[in-house]
């Protein structure tokens, strides 16, 4: 069977375009420089040499004076430019092309750095880090802007096999907790019933049961039926819709992650919920 690469590519592009995508051929080599650009206190660039090339589409580049550098440091953290990322940079010689807020590459007395550009009310130009632990500094005559950041290419988010294997092995060696017996569950629910003064407080009992594996997480129906079977005459039985309404913010998490500033109740009410849940959990685990 004869293969026609051009025809095959055209068909692939046609299918991608029909699905709403915008496919482009990446045929233009862009130099990737070693040494890195520091997103932190300006530092000497080291050996700035072309280490490899990355192929990109021509309409993405819009200029022949394009290069790629690695990010070192965290001064641009708040705009998600992180160590290990790569920056696609357009070389510029005219600083008037830079607008307030642009991320730029600056040459500061023979040193490289990436910062945000900003002019103050007096017209002074500044390099501003996007991490509060670093201070902005005004651009002086011995500094110059050499590049405009076009795009941040995020670093590889895949995990190393060895790290995953170590985590998995540890998890496999850790025995799963044994769920409490039906007798222990019943005793814990009966023990706490006199302390529950309204139906919503039953959520604290549910959380303790879910944390210890007595019921599945978010299985409010099973929980409500369980309590109703044990305490059919109790005046404050749980209602599924109310349980779901309480299952927000940190209350959606295990008890040890509950936070008074991130919960549907606060103050002494939060403290009572936490106390009820802790008492039930201790009885189940004891």
C-alpha positions in Angstrom: 0.0 0.0 0.0 1.5 3.3 -1.1 1.6 6.0 1.6 1.2 9.6 0.7 2.3 11.7 3.6 0.9 15.0 2.2 -2.5 13.5 1.5 -2.6 11.8 4.9 -1.7 15.1 6.6 -4.4 17.0 4.7 -7.0 14.4 5.7 -5.9 14.6 9.4 -6.0 18.4 9.3 -9.5 18.3 7.7 -10.8 16.1 10.5 -9.3 18.3 13.2 -10.7 21.4 11.6 -14.1 19.8 11.4 -14.0 19.1 15.1 -13.4 22.8 15.8 -9.6 22.7 16.3 -6.9 24.8 14.6 -4.1 22.5 13.6 -0.8 23.9 12.5 2.5 22.4 11.2 5.5 23.1 13.5 8.3 23.4 11.1 10.3 26.4 12.4 13.2 25.6 14.8 13.4 27.9 17.8 16.7 27.9 19.8 16.6 26.8 23.4 19.3 28.4 25.5 20.9 26.8 28.5 21.7 28.8 31.7 18.2 29.9 32.3 16.5 33.2 33.1 16.2 34.0 36.8 12.8 34.7 38.2 14.3 36.0 41.4 17.2 38.3 42.4 19.1 39.0 39.1 22.0 36.7 38.7 24.7 36.0 36.2 23.3 34.1 33.3 26.1 31.5 33.1 26.8 29.8 29.8 24.2 31.0 27.5 24.5 28.5 24.6 22.0 26.9 22.3 21.3 23.5 23.8 18.6 22.3 21.4 15.8 23.5 19.2 12.0 23.3 19.6 9.9 23.3 16.5 6.9 25.6 16.4 4.3 26.9 14.0 5.3 30.1 12.1 2.0 32.0 12.9 2.7 31.5 16.6 6.1 33.1 16.4 5.3 36.2 14.2 9.0 37.0 14.3 12.3 35.4 13.5 14.0 36.7 16.6 12.5 34.2 19.0 14.2 32.0 21.5 13.3 29.8 24.5 14.9 29.9 28.0 14.4 28.0 31.2 13.0 29.7 34.3 15.1 29.6 37.5 13.6 31.1 40.7 10.1 32.0 41.9 9.7 35.8 41.7 7.0 35.4 39.1 5.1 32.8 41.0 1.8 34.8 41.2 1.5 34.8 37.4 2.2 31.0 37.3 5.8 31.3 35.9 7.5 28.7 38.0 11.0 27.1 38.2 11.4 24.5 35.4 9.0 26.3 33.1 10.2 27.6 29.7 9.6 31.0 28.3 9.0 31.7 24.6 10.7 35.2 24.2 10.7 37.7 21.4 13.9 39.7 21.3 13.2 43.5 21.2 15.4 46.5 21.0 12.7 49.2 21.3 11.3 49.4 24.9 8.4 51.5 23.7 6.9 48.2 22.4 6.5 47.0 26.0 3.2 47.7 27.8 2.4 47.9 31.5 1.9 44.4 32.9 4.0 42.6 30.2 6.5 40.0 31.4 9.9 41.0 30.1 13.5 39.8 30.1 15.8 42.5 31.4 19.5 42.9 31.3 20.5 44.5 34.6 24.2 45.5 34.7 25.2 42.3 32.9 22.7 40.0 34.6 19.5 38.4 33.4 16.1 38.4 35.1 12.4 38.1 34.2 9.9 40.5 35.7 6.7 42.4 35.1 7.1 45.8 33.5 5.3 48.9 34.9 5.5 52.7 34.6 4.5 54.8 37.6 2.6 58.0 37.6 5.8 60.0 37.1 6.7 58.0 34.0 9.5 56.0 35.7 9.9 52.4 34.4 10.0 49.6 37.0 10.7 45.9 37.0 8.2 44.3 39.4 8.3 40.8 40.7 5.1 38.9 41.2 6.0 37.4 44.6 5.8 39.6 47.7 9.1 38.3 49.1 11.0 40.2 46.3 11.1 44.0 45.9 10.5 46.0 42.7 13.3 48.1 41.4 13.4 51.1 39.0 15.0 50.7 35.6 18.1 52.9 35.4 20.5 53.7 32.6 22.6 50.6 33.1 19.6 48.4 32.5 17.8 47.5 29.4 14.8 45.3 28.3 15.9 42.7 25.8 12.9 40.5 25.4 9.2 40.2 25.7 7.7 37.0 27.0 5.2 35.6 24.6 4.2 32.4 26.3 5.1 30.3 29.3 5.5 26.6 28.5 4.8 24.7 31.6 7.3 22.1 32.8 6.5 18.4 32.5 3.9 17.5 35.1 4.5 13.7 34.9 6.0 12.0 38.0 9.2 10.0 38.1 8.6 6.3 38.1 10.8 5.7 41.1 8.9 8.2 43.2 5.6 6.7 42.3 6.8 3.2 43.0 8.1 4.2 46.4 4.7 5.9 47.3 2.8 2.9 46.0 4.9 0.4 47.9 4.4 2.3 51.1 0.7 2.4 50.6 0.6 -1.3 49.9 2.5 -2.1 53.1 0.2 0.0 55.2 -2.8 -2.1 56.2 -6.2 -0.7 55.5 -8.1 0.2 58.7 -10.7 -2.3 59.8 -14.2 -0.8 59.8 -15.9 -0.8 63.2 -18.3 -3.6 64.0 -22.1 -3.1 63.8 -22.1 -3.4 67.6 -19.5 -0.6 68.0 -21.4 1.6 65.5 -24.7 1.1 67.4 -23.0 1.8 70.8 -21.4 5.0 69.5 -24.6 6.4 68.0 -26.6 5.5 71.1 -24.0 7.1 73.3 -24.0 10.4 71.5 -27.8 10.7 70.9 -28.5 12.7 74.1 -26.0 15.3 73.1 -27.6 16.0 69.7 -30.0 18.8 70.0 -31.0 19.3 66.4 -31.1 17.3 63.2 -28.2 19.2 61.6 -25.8 18.2 64.4 -26.2 14.6 63.2 -23.7 15.6 60.5 -21.0 15.4 63.1 -22.0 11.8 63.8 -22.0 11.1 60.0 -18.5 12.5 59.7 -17.1 10.3 62.4 -18.7 7.2 60.8 -17.3 8.1 57.4 -13.8 8.8 58.8 -13.7 5.3 60.4 -15.1 3.5 57.3 -18.4 2.6 59.0 -20.2 4.1 56.0 -19.1 5.4 52.6 -18.3 9.0 52.2 -21.4 11.1 51.1 -23.8 8.1 51.7 -26.3 10.2 53.6 -29.2 7.9 52.9 -27.5 4.9 54.5 -26.6 7.1 57.5 -30.1 8.5 57.9 -31.6 5.0 57.8 -29.0 3.7 60.2 -29.8 6.4 62.8 -33.6 6.0 62.3 -33.4 2.3 62.9 -31.4 2.7 66.1 -33.3 5.7 67.4 -36.8 5.7 65.8 -38.2 7.9 68.6 -35.4 10.5 68.7 -36.7 14.0 68.1 -33.7 15.1 66.0 -33.3 12.5 63.3 -31.0 13.3 60.3 -32.6 14.5 57.1 -30.7 13.7 53.9 -31.3 17.1 52.3 -30.0 18.8 55.5 -26.9 16.5 55.6 -26.1 17.5 52.0 -26.5 21.2 52.9 -24.0 20.8 55.7 -21.5 19.0 53.4 -19.7 22.1 52.3 -16.3 23.8 52.8 -14.0 22.0 55.2 -17.0 19.9 56.5 -16.6 17.9 53.2 -13.3 16.7 54.5 -12.2 14.3 57.3 -12.5 15.7 60.8 -8.8 16.5 61.2 -9.1 19.0 58.3 -12.1 20.9 59.7 -11.4 24.6 60.0 -13.5 27.1 62.0 -12.9 29.8 59.4 -13.9 27.4 56.5 -17.1 25.8 57.8 -20.9 26.3 57.4 -21.1 27.1 61.2 -18.8 29.1 63.4 -18.0 29.9 67.0 -19.4 27.8 69.7 -21.6 26.0 67.2 -18.6 24.8 65.2 -16.9 23.7 68.5 -19.9 21.6 69.4 -19.9 19.9 65.9 -16.2 19.1 66.2 -16.7 17.8 69.8 -19.6 15.5 68.8 -17.6 14.1 65.9 -14.5 13.6 68.0 -16.4 11.8 70.7 -18.0 9.4 68.3 -14.8 8.8 66.4 -12.9 8.0 69.7 -15.5 5.4 70.7 -15.4 3.8 67.3 -11.6 3.6 67.3 -11.3 2.7 70.9 
